[in-house]
Amino acid sequence: MKFELTEEQRLIQAMVKEFAEKEVAPVAAENDRLHRFPEDLIPKMAELNLLGVPFPEEYGGAGADNISYAIVVEELSRVDASVGVIVSAHTSLGTWPIYKFGTPEQKEKYLRKLVTGEMLAAFALTEPGAGTDAAAGKTTAVLEGDEWILNGSKIFITNGGYADVYIVTAMTDPTKGTKGISAFIVDKDSPGFSVGEKEHKLGIKASSTTPLYFSNCRIPKENLLGKAGEGFKIAMQTLDGGRIGVAAQALGIAQGAFEAAVKYSKERVQFDKPISAQQAIQWMIADMSVEIDASRLLVYRAAWNKDQGLPYSKEAAMAKLFAAETSGRVATKAIQIHGGYGYTENYPVERAFRDAKITEIYEGTSEVQRMVIAGSVLR
Ligand code: CAA
């Protein structure tokens, strides 16, 4: 067993770290304050192949592994969790299912453009009445001649309004339960498709989260992804990978908050010495450090399993559960170490604290991760 990154993984880490520091960090706080989607970062990330990390070079991807992908999301999230989720939702949720389940024609039409960042992708499963109970969706799709007609709505869609392509689940046979759900590729310009207002969120404010509406939305017959009835399994498998991305995002948030807290504790003088000399602070730093390390091992292990072709559903759920809860605890302690200053917008830990919470909610709440883990253990 090796606990060190490969040469390629180290190079990618160094490259994305430099990009994150130079291009993302300087605008992160302002984008957050203005709720501004960082549109100008998309072509810059595309240029560095950060929107196609785990996809083969033949499609224009970086041809790197999933550990490298996790590192990319981690490093971006270390300075801006909004950018982390934009990349994660695009890569794991929007692009991967086309790579994994798409026909050669679908790959030809979409995959290269997605992988190279010419197009941005999103994933639409959640509905107002179907959150944790993802199978309870009411959106329908009916085949009429050469077109599928979609009706219904989706909610809380990351990259909504900025994505060019949406992976959408809809019921095609209500008599069959989860086996009556199908997945579709929906172009943003499809007739009858529209995007609603952005949500005003607690955190990840620079990312876009919107509802989607399908009103007799017509898409070509050939935009069915996989076979009819396979949509739920496609969504669940997609989320298994997505959870590695969110876990990496949570890890990055925790790492960023931790570094800020360590730095501050060495600079802040009270009682004539830096507060880092106080055992109360040292114990917090020790606990943060342990939990971040444990998160990183879980995240990289889940990504490694995926790279090796081993099962990774439980491992991804474990990584997301632990890293998400760690990010919350670490951000809380990071604010505590900063005292009153940490509660202001002048220090990045305030943003980390707000951003951390969503990692316990989207792509399956912490309770869903426990369901997946327990289901796997007890099977
Ligand atoms: N891989 C492959 N197949 C899977 C699977 C997986 N990981 N998980 C379930 N399945 C299959 C099951 O084997 C079963 O198939 P069979 O009938 O052939 O045995 C079928 O799917 C139904 O499985 P369940 O009976 O377990 O399904 P369920 O209805 O009880 O749901 C659940 C289980 C784990 C709670 C699931 O609904 C779930 O993950 N819910 C959370 C959804 C979620 O994460 N939503 C986030 C959406 S994305 C987002 O957040 C927005 C964004 O843009 C970031």
Boltz pocket constraint, residues with backbone or C-beta under 6 A from the ligand:
constraints:
  - pocket:
      binder: B
      contacts: [[A, 89], [A, 93], [A, 123], [A, 125], [A, 126], [A, 131], [A, 132], [A, 133], [A, 134], [A, 135], [A, 155], [A, 156], [A, 157], [A, 158], [A, 159], [A, 178], [A, 232], [A, 233], [A, 236], [A, 237], [A, 239], [A, 240], [A, 313], [A, 361], [A, 362], [A, 363], [A, 364], [A, 365], [A, 368], [A, 371], [A, 372]]
      max_distance: 6.0
